[in-house]
Amino acid sequence: MISRHVLLAIVSAALLAACGGKGMQPTVPTQRAADSDAASPALTASATTTVPFFQSSFTFGGKTFTYKMVGKSPALKSTVVIPTAIVPVKLIFSDGTTFDPAAVVSSLSASPIFKNASFQAGNTQYGDEQMRSEFWSIVANSNYHVLLGTPTVFPMVTERVPSTNGFTTTVNGVKQGRITFNWFMNTIQPQLIQHFGIKATTLTFFSNLNTRVLEPGSTTSTFGGYHDSLHITTSSGAGIFGTIWGAMFSSNTRDVTHVGHEVAEWLNDPFYPSSPNIVPSWRLPFTGVCDGNRLEVGDPATLKLFTINGYTFEDMVFLSWFSRDVPSKAIHGQYDQLNLLSSPARSC
């Protein structure tokens, strides 16, 4: 997650119309054991549907830390393809400013988030590069992949931003939008998932232009991106819906740093915030500041940038950085994609 970690009220679609977007927070589904085939999670008839995932763990300081990640267990050395959708959201603010995301949607669809590019772990996608690299000691030269399918791009949705839920501001001479977290994440996103009939087994990207989301309770601090797990009940049953939102701007439609950041973090921690992957506390490697105890692979390397096929991405750390493996079990013994870190995380 970019910026501070914020626990939010999760939406239940069954209550959405009656309660104006206020919902309750269900539990996550039953998990399969480590190294089992989780392409179809062990769900009962009344349990919750979601994307394929596996569960495993590591031990540090005499304590076992369990985590859940998207895909099948690396030990199975097989491929999972996650269906994806892009929902473009045109925003019209109360001062008449309109931000149309058509250009960034086209750029995002053509980016290495969905298209293959040359990475150190092979000719693949950015998210798969993260997953293959961090499990390299197990999956090298195998068919292990966690891929995003070609996105279904839904028709543009136009939303008028109430003055109580957003405004425009000028940053470095350029007008930008600001929208509240609760309005966009907790209300608009689940409503659109229901409107388009998107399935819980699909990862949904929400795209808008030149806009950032305000942190809850603030009129100035913003998120650049967010990955979420929305608990929604539809006529076919309960589901946990993975969503990605990342700010993109007309000044450079090939800057996908925020979106890529959230994709890598979602793959590594798909049930945040209701059931996050907890790891030993860690400090930001470049500042020494204590930044929490969640498996957020993007936050330790924020703003360490690189370019692939003309698209800008951020560095990501690997699981071995959090689990304090020495040497790292990731590709080439690295702790991050750009090999900027020579040692694992320091505890708080």
C-alpha positions in Angstrom: 0.0 0.0 0.0 1.3 3.4 -0.8 1.2 5.8 2.1 -0.1 4.8 5.6 -1.8 1.5 6.0 -5.5 2.1 6.7 -8.0 -0.5 7.9 -11.3 0.2 6.2 -14.9 -0.9 6.7 -15.5 -3.6 4.1 -18.7 -3.4 2.0 -21.4 -6.1 2.0 -23.4 -5.7 -1.2 -26.5 -7.0 0.4 -26.5 -4.0 2.7 -25.2 -1.4 0.2 -28.6 -0.1 -0.9 -30.2 -0.1 2.5 -27.2 1.3 4.4 -25.7 3.7 2.0 -22.5 1.8 1.6 -21.9 0.8 5.2 -21.2 -2.8 5.5 -19.9 -5.6 7.8 -16.6 -7.4 7.7 -16.9 -11.1 7.1 -14.1 -13.7 7.6 -11.9 -14.9 4.8 -12.5 -18.4 3.3 -11.0 -21.6 4.7 -7.4 -22.1 3.4 -5.8 -25.2 2.1 -2.6 -26.4 3.6 0.8 -25.3 2.4 2.0 -26.8 -0.9 -1.5 -28.1 -1.8 -3.2 -27.4 -5.1 -5.3 -24.3 -4.4 -6.4 -23.6 -7.9 -9.9 -24.2 -6.5 -9.8 -23.2 -2.8 -11.3 -25.6 -0.4 -14.7 -23.9 -0.1 -17.9 -25.3 1.3 -21.3 -24.5 -0.3 -21.8 -21.6 2.1 -18.2 -20.4 2.0 -16.8 -17.5 0.0 -15.5 -17.6 -3.6 -12.3 -15.8 -4.5 -9.2 -16.0 -6.7 -7.0 -19.1 -6.6 -4.5 -19.0 -3.7 -2.2 -21.1 -1.6 -1.0 -20.9 2.0 2.5 -21.4 3.4 4.6 -20.1 6.3 8.1 -19.3 7.5 9.7 -19.2 11.0 11.6 -16.3 12.5 12.6 -15.7 16.1 10.9 -18.9 17.2 7.5 -17.8 15.8 5.7 -19.1 12.7 4.3 -16.6 10.2 1.6 -17.8 7.9 0.9 -16.1 4.6 -1.5 -16.5 1.7 -0.6 -15.6 -1.9 -2.3 -15.7 -5.3 -1.8 -18.8 -7.5 -0.8 -22.3 -6.8 2.0 -23.4 -4.5 5.4 -22.9 -6.1 6.2 -26.5 -5.2 3.6 -27.6 -7.9 5.5 -25.7 -10.6 2.4 -25.0 -12.5 0.6 -22.0 -14.1 -2.4 -20.0 -13.0 -4.0 -17.3 -15.1 -6.2 -14.8 -13.3 -9.1 -13.2 -15.3 -9.0 -9.4 -15.2 -11.2 -6.5 -15.9 -10.6 -2.8 -16.3 -13.4 -0.4 -15.3 -12.7 3.2 -16.6 -14.3 5.8 -14.4 -14.7 9.3 -15.8 -15.0 11.8 -12.9 -16.9 15.1 -13.1 -16.2 17.4 -10.2 -18.6 20.0 -8.8 -16.5 22.9 -10.4 -17.2 21.3 -13.8 -13.7 19.8 -14.2 -13.9 16.4 -16.1 -11.1 13.8 -16.1 -11.6 11.2 -18.9 -9.3 8.1 -18.4 -9.6 6.7 -22.0 -5.9 7.4 -22.8 -4.5 5.8 -19.6 -6.8 2.7 -20.0 -5.3 2.1 -23.5 -1.8 2.6 -22.2 -2.4 0.3 -19.1 -3.8 -2.4 -21.3 -0.7 -2.4 -23.5 1.8 -2.3 -20.5 3.9 -5.1 -19.1 1.3 -5.5 -16.4 -0.6 -7.5 -19.0 1.9 -8.0 -21.8 5.2 -10.0 -21.8 8.5 -8.1 -21.5 12.1 -9.2 -20.9 12.7 -9.5 -17.1 15.4 -11.4 -15.2 13.0 -14.2 -14.4 12.0 -14.6 -18.1 9.8 -13.1 -20.8 6.8 -12.5 -18.7 4.6 -9.9 -16.9 5.6 -7.6 -14.1 3.6 -9.4 -11.5 4.8 -12.8 -12.6 8.4 -11.5 -12.5 7.8 -10.7 -8.8 6.4 -14.2 -8.0 8.9 -16.2 -10.0 11.8 -14.2 -8.7 11.0 -14.5 -5.0 10.4 -18.3 -5.3 13.3 -18.8 -7.7 15.1 -21.5 -5.6 12.0 -23.7 -6.1 10.6 -22.7 -9.6 13.7 -21.9 -11.7 13.4 -23.3 -15.2 9.8 -24.5 -14.4 6.3 -23.7 -15.7 5.4 -21.9 -12.5 3.6 -18.6 -13.4 1.0 -16.4 -11.9 -0.3 -14.5 -14.9 -3.0 -11.9 -15.5 -5.3 -12.6 -18.3 -6.1 -10.2 -21.1 -8.3 -7.6 -19.5 -12.0 -7.2 -20.4 -12.4 -3.4 -20.7 -15.9 -2.4 -19.7 -17.7 0.7 -21.1 -16.7 4.1 -19.6 -18.7 4.9 -16.4 -19.3 8.6 -15.6 -19.5 9.6 -12.0 -20.3 13.0 -10.7 -18.3 13.7 -7.6 -20.3 15.3 -4.8 -18.7 18.3 -3.3 -18.6 16.6 0.0 -16.6 13.7 -1.5 -14.1 15.5 -3.7 -12.6 18.6 -5.1 -9.9 19.8 -7.6 -6.6 21.3 -6.7 -3.5 22.6 -8.6 -0.2 20.7 -8.3 2.8 22.2 -10.1 0.5 24.2 -12.3 -1.6 21.2 -13.3 -5.2 20.6 -12.1 -5.8 17.3 -10.3 -8.7 15.7 -8.6 -9.1 14.5 -5.0 -11.8 12.1 -3.9 -12.6 10.6 -0.6 -11.7 7.0 0.3 -15.1 6.0 1.5 -16.9 7.4 -1.5 -14.7 5.7 -4.1 -13.3 2.6 -2.5 -16.3 1.6 -0.3 -19.2 2.8 -2.5 -18.4 3.3 -6.2 -16.1 0.2 -6.6 -18.6 -2.4 -5.1 -21.5 -0.8 -7.0 -19.7 -1.1 -10.3 -18.6 -4.7 -9.6 -22.3 -5.5 -9.1 -23.4 -3.4 -12.1 -21.2 -5.2 -14.6 -21.6 -8.7 -13.0 -17.9 -9.1 -12.4 -17.0 -12.4 -10.8 -15.1 -12.9 -7.5 -12.5 -14.9 -9.4 -11.6 -11.8 -11.5 -9.1 -9.1 -10.5 -10.7 -5.7 -11.3 -8.7 -2.6 -12.1 -10.4 0.8 -11.6 -8.9 3.5 -13.8 -9.3 7.3 -13.6 -7.2 10.2 -14.7 -5.2 12.9 -12.8 -6.8 11.9 -9.5 -5.6 10.7 -6.1 -7.6 9.3 -3.2 -7.6 11.1 0.1 -6.6 9.1 3.2 -9.5 8.7 5.6 -9.9 11.8 7.8 -7.5 13.9 5.7 -8.1 16.7 3.2 -4.4 16.8 2.1 -2.7 13.3 2.5 -3.4 11.0 -0.4 -2.9 7.5 -1.6 -1.2 6.9 -5.0 -2.7 3.4 -5.1 -4.6 0.8 -3.2 -5.2 -3.0 -3.4 -8.3 -4.2 -1.7 -10.4 -7.2 -0.9 -14.1 -6.3 -1.1 -16.5 -8.7 0.6 -19.6 -8.7 -1.5 -22.7 -10.9 -1.4 -24.6 -11.4 -4.7 -27.4 -13.6 -5.8 -24.9 -16.4 -6.5 -23.3 -16.2 -3.0 -20.6 -14.5 -1.0 -17.3 -13.4 -2.7 -14.0 -11.8 -1.9 -13.3 -9.5 -4.9 -9.7 -8.4 -5.5 -9.4 -4.8 -6.8 -6.6 -2.6 -7.9 -6.6 1.2 -8.2 -3.5 3.2 -9.1 -3.2 6.9 -10.0 -2.3 7.6 -13.6 -1.7 11.0 -15.2 -2.0 12.6 -18.6 1.6 13.9 -18.3 3.0 10.4 -18.8 0.5 7.7 -19.6 3.3 5.1 -19.5 4.0 5.7 -15.8 2.4 2.7 -14.2 4.4 2.8 -11.0 1.3 3.0 -8.7 -0.6 0.4 -10.6 2.3 -2.0 -10.7 3.1 -1.4 -7.1 -0.4 -2.5 -6.2 -0.4 -5.5 -8.5 2.7 -6.9 -6.9 1.4 -6.3 -3.4 -2.0 -7.9 -4.2 -0.3 -11.0 -5.5 1.6 -11.3 -2.2 -1.2 -10.2 0.1 -4.6 -10.7 -1.6 -6.8 -10.5 1.5 -5.6 -7.2 2.8 -7.0 -5.4 4.8 -9.4 -7.8 6.5 -6.9 -10.7 6.7 -3.4 -9.3 5.9 -0.2 -11.3 5.8 1.6 -10.5 9.1 5.4 -10.7 9.1 8.1 -9.7 11.6 8.2 -5.9 12.1 10.6 -4.2 9.6 12.3 -0.9 9.0 12.4 1.0 5.7 15.8 0.0 4.2 16.7 3.5 3.0 15.6 5.5 6.0 15.5 3.2 8.9 12.0 4.2 9.8 9.8 1.5 11.3 7.0 0.8 8.8 4.9 -2.0 10.2 4.6 -5.7 10.1 2.7 -6.5 6.9 3.9 -8.2 3.8 3.8 -5.2 1.6 6.4 -5.8 -1.0 6.3 -2.3 -2.6 6.6 0.0 0.4 10.2 -0.8 1.3 11.4 0.2 -2.2 9.0 3.0 -3.1 10.4 5.5 -5.7 13.2 3.2 -6.7 12.3 3.2 -10.4 13.2 1.4 -13.6 11.9 1.3 -17.2 10.7 -1.7 -19.2 9.5 -1.3 -22.8 9.1 2.4 -22.2 6.9 1.9 -19.0 8.0 3.1 -15.6 7.8 0.7 -12.7 9.0 0.6 -9.1 11.4 -1.9 -7.5 9.8 -4.6 -5.2 11.4 -6.5 -2.3 11.1 -10.3 -2.1 9.6 -12.6 0.5 13.2 -13.5 1.7 13.6 -9.9 2.8 10.7 -10.2 5.2 11.5 -13.8 6.3 15.2 -12.8 6.9 16.6 -15.6 4.8 20.4 -15.6 4.6 21.2 -16.2 1.8 18.0 -15.0 0.0 16.0 -17.8 -1.7 15.1 -15.4 -4.5 16.7 -15.1 -7.9 20.5 -14.6 -7.9 20.3 -14.4 -4.1 18.7 -11.0 -4.3 16.4 -9.3 -1.8 14.7 -7.0 -4.4 14.2 -6.8 -8.1 16.9 -4.2 -8.7 19.4 -5.8 -6.4 19.7 -2.6 -4.4 19.5 -4.4 -1.0 22.4 -6.5 0.3 20.7 -7.8 3.5 17.3 -8.7 4.8 15.0 -6.5 6.8 15.9 -5.0 10.1 13.4 -5.5 12.9 11.8 -2.6 14.8 
